[in-house]
Amino acid sequence: MMVLLVAAPHTVGAAHLKPAALSDEFYSEQWSLSCWADDGWYYHAQFVVSNFGVGDNKSALKIEATLPDGSRKSHKHEINGYRYSKTKNGETLTFKDGFVSFSNNTIHYSFSVDKARVDLRVQSRFPVYRPLGKKTWHKTSKGSYDFELLAPRATISGTATVAGKQRSVQGWGLVDHSMSNIAPYNLATRWLKVKYVTPKKSVLIWGFAVPGGNGDINKGFVWYGGNGKNFIASPRPSIFYRDMKKRDGSGYKLPDHISVKARGKAYDLNVKLQTQKLKRSKDVLKDIGSVAGFVVRRLMNPWDYTIQGDVRVDLTITATGKTITSGGQWDYVLQYITEDN
């Protein structure tokens, strides 16, 4: 049983599913579900609104599944608009192929993409978390980026149809929501995203390095919670990369070790990530065409990396001096946008 920890739950009464629908050229907004099912499957479902490319407020749906053997199935298509509604019981985003709703700590994803379909109910165990409460997480003269965990740690159940077969889904996961109207290369040079989710606990780490620095992750948060009522939420952790080396042909150097530290009056949280191997690397611009890719690459060179590594989490309770240690092998994501200045 975890003792009471000093944590500041940031709950807001705003409309969490209502798209901002901005006219800015680089406006993009997404609502993402991540589920680690008990049978070893991983599911990712997403609704996106974006102004990238020709036209404003284009919307799309995405369903991905990673099988226990590591193979992946991905389905994505644009949809013709959406409708937002809000009542005293909750909010709903409705579109031709289904809906996403949010009511009483339950988020329901139910939609189809091609021959794939998800019908998943997310029961959150904790309140909505925003790194800076009601304040926008990152704001500059060139635009802003905001983020919230709609369900930081949740049980997820329902069904998913992938590769022509419907499967029953039971597992753990989260739902996050982000919005940006700033060009990716003006927002960050690199990102770190760790979603360590097990039946016993969740450790979530988001961080990015703003342009003009030396590549250090200087904007970030750590969220830690188990199956009790208490959790840790630190909006200003220290995140360090060490032992940088090239691992593929992208030209970027990736860290062999990442350390994350968050301290409060009642706790001391340390997370260590040690790279075992690079599982996947993706040139994000490869799919947009040679001409468009050439133009965009003059501004940025985005690559996504999925790293398999060893994760160790040490939580020390100040009052007792007791340290709770957990960890294991897990995947985490690094995203590089441009070279650091």
N, C-alpha and C positions, 0 to 999 in steps of 0.2 A: 504494500500500500504506500503510495507516494505521499510524502508529507506536503503540507501547503507550501506553495512556491509563490514568490512575488511575481506576478504577471499582470499586464494591463490589457484586458480584453477590449478590443476596439470594435464596438458594434455601432452600426449606423442605420438610420431608418430610411435611407435613400432607396431609390428603385435600382435594384441590383441587375435586373435583366433588361432594362430599357437602354437601347443603343443611343449613344450620343449623337450619331448621324451628322457628324461635322462635315463641312465642305472643304476642309484643308486637304491639300494634295497628298499628304502622308498619313492621313487618318486611317487607323486600323484598330479593330476591337474584336476580342475573342472570348468565348466561354468554353473552357476545356475540362473534360472529365477524364480522370486517370483511375483505372481499376486493376488491382492485382488479384486475380481470382484464385480460389483455393485449389483449383485443379492445374495451376501452373500457367494459365493463359493470362495475357495482359491486354487490356482494352483501352483504347483512346477514342473519345468522341468529342467533336468540336463544332461549334457554330461561329462563323466569322463574318464580320462586316468590314469592308475595306474600300478605299478610294484608289488603291494602287492600280496603275494601268488606265485604260480608257473608261470613263464613266465614274459616277459617284455612288456610294452606298451600295456597292455590289455585295451580295451575300452568298455564302457557300456552306456546305455541310461536309464533314469528314468523319470517316470511321476507319480505324486501324486496329489490327489485332496481331500480337506476337505470340506464336505458338511455343509450346514447351521446348521444341527442338531448335528454336531461334529463328525460324522462317517467319516472314511477315506478309500480311495481306493488307492492302491499303485501297480505300475507295474515297473519292472526292468528286463533287460536282457543284457547279454554281446553281443557285435557285433564284426564282423570279420573285424576289421581295419577301417581306415578312410583315406580321402585324403584332404590335405590342398591346397588351391590356393589363390593367391592374384593378383589383378589387380589394375589399377588406380582408379577403382570405389569402391573397397572394398575387403573384405576377405570372404572366405567360407570354412566351414568344411563339407565335403560330406561323407555320408556313405550309406549303403544299404537301410536303412529305412528312409532316409530323409537328412536334412541338417540344419546347423546353419550358418547364414550369418550376416555380419556387414558392413553397408555402410551408410554414410551421417547421422550419429546419429540414424540410424534405425537398430535394431537387429531383425532378423527373425528366430524363432524357428519353424521348420516344420518336425516332425518325428513321427513314430509309435513305440509303445512298446506293444507287444501282441495285444490285442483288443483296447487298448487305443491310442489316437492320439491327438497331439496339432498342431495347425497352428496359431501361435500368432506373431503379429508384435509389437515390442517395440519401441516407439518413445520417445527418451530421451529428457528431457527438459534442461539438464545440461551437461557440459563436463565430460569426464572421470576423475575420482578422484583416485589418489594414495596417501596414507598417507605421504610418504616421497618423492614424486615426482619421479624422475628417479632412486632414490636409492632403493635398496631392503629393505623391511620393517623390517625384522629381520634376522640377519646373525650371525652365530657362527662357531666355528671350526668343529662342528658336522653336519653342514648343514644350510639351509636357508628356510625362508618362505616369500612369497610375495603375495600381494593382490591388487586388484583394483576394483573399482565400474565402470563397463562399462556404466551403465545407473543408476545414483544415484536416480533419480526420473523420472518416465516415465508413459505415457499413454500406455495401452496395449489393443489390440483388435484382434479379430479373432474368431476361433472356437476351441472347445475341445470336444473330444469324450471319455466319461468315463461311465462304466457300461452299455455299449451298446447304449447310447444315445448321439447324438451330440448337444452341447449347444453353443449358441452365447456368446462370452466373451467380456465384456467392463469393464475396471477397471484401477487401478493404481498399480505400482510395481517398480521393480528394477532388474538389472542383475549384478551379481558379478563374478569375476574370481580369483581363488587362485591357487598357486603352491607351493609345498613343497618337499624337498628331505631329510628331517630330521625325525627321528623316533618320533612318536607322544609323547612319554614319555620324549624325550629330548627337545621337543618344548615347551610344556605347561603342567601345572598341572590342570588348569581349564580355561574355556572359558565363555564369556558372549556375546550373540548376541541378539540385540534388533532391530527389524524392525517395527517401528511404522509408518504405511503408511495409510493416509486417503486422500479423495479428496482435502483437503485443504493444507496438508503439509506432509513431510516425516522427521522423526528423526531416524537416523541409528547409532547404537553404536556397535562397535566390540571391544573386548578386551580379553587379555589372560594373565595369570600369568606364568612367566618363572620358571623353576625348581630351587630349591635352595633358594627360598624366603619364605615369610610367608603366601603366598596365595593371596597377594594383586594383583589386576589387574594392571600390570606395563607396558603393551604395549597395546595401543588402539587408537581409533579415534572416533570422533563424526561428523556426517554430518547432517545439518539442512537446509531444503529448502522448499519453498512453490510454489505458482503459478506465482511468478514474476521472475525476472532475477537474483536476488541476493540470496546468500546462505552463510552459515557458514561451514567451514571445519577446524576442530581442530585436529591435529595429536597427541596431548599430553594432553588429558583430565585427570582429577583426578577421579578415580572410587573406591568407598568404599562399602564393604559388612558389614551389621550390623545384630545383633540378629540371630546368626546362630543356627539352630536346625535340628534334624533328622526328616524326613517326610515320609520315606519308609524304606524298608529293605536293601537298598544298602549299608548302613553304612556311607554315606557321610552326612555332615551337609549343609543345604541350607539356604541362607539368607532370612529373613523376609523383609528386607529393603535394597535397593541399591540406592546410590546417585552418580550422575555423574555431574561433574562441568567442564566447559570450559570457559576460559576468553580470551578476546582480547582487543585491544585498543578501539574498537567500540561497544563491546557487552559483556554481562555476561549471559551465558547459564547454567541453572540448570535443571536437569532431576531427578525425584524421582520415583522409582519403589517400590510398596508395594505389597507383595505377598498376594493373596486371597486364592488360593488353588493350589495344585500340580495336573495338569490335566493328565500328562503322565510321566512315567519313563521307561527307556529301558536299559537293560543290553546289550551293544553293542556286546559283545563277545558270547552271547547266541546262535546266529545263525551259528557260525563257527564250531561247533562240540565240543564234550567233550574233546577229546585229544588235539586238537589245542588250544582250549580255556584254558585248564590247563597250557599249555606251555606259551602262551601269557600273561596270568594273573599273571605270576611270574614277569613280567615287568610292566604291567599296568592293571588297572581295570576300563575301560571306561564306563560311564553311561551318557545318555542323558535325560534331564528333560525339559518338557514344563510346564511353569508356567503361570497361569492366574493371572494377577495383575492389580492394578490401576496405571496408568501412568500420571504424572503431569509434564508439560514442561513450564518453565518460561524463557522467553527471554527478557532481559533488554537492551534497546538501550542507550548507554552511553551519546550521545549528547543530548537526550531529557529526559532521565530518565524514559521513558515510558516502562512498562512491558507488554508483550504479553503472556497471559497464555492460555494453551490448555491442553487437556488430555482426559482420559477416561479409559475404561477397555480394556486391550490388553494382548496378549500372548507374552512371550519372552522365550528364550532358554538358559539354562545353560548346559555346558558339563564338566564333571569331568574325568580326565585321570588317575591321581594317587593322593595319599595323599600328602599334602604339607609337605615339609621337615621342 
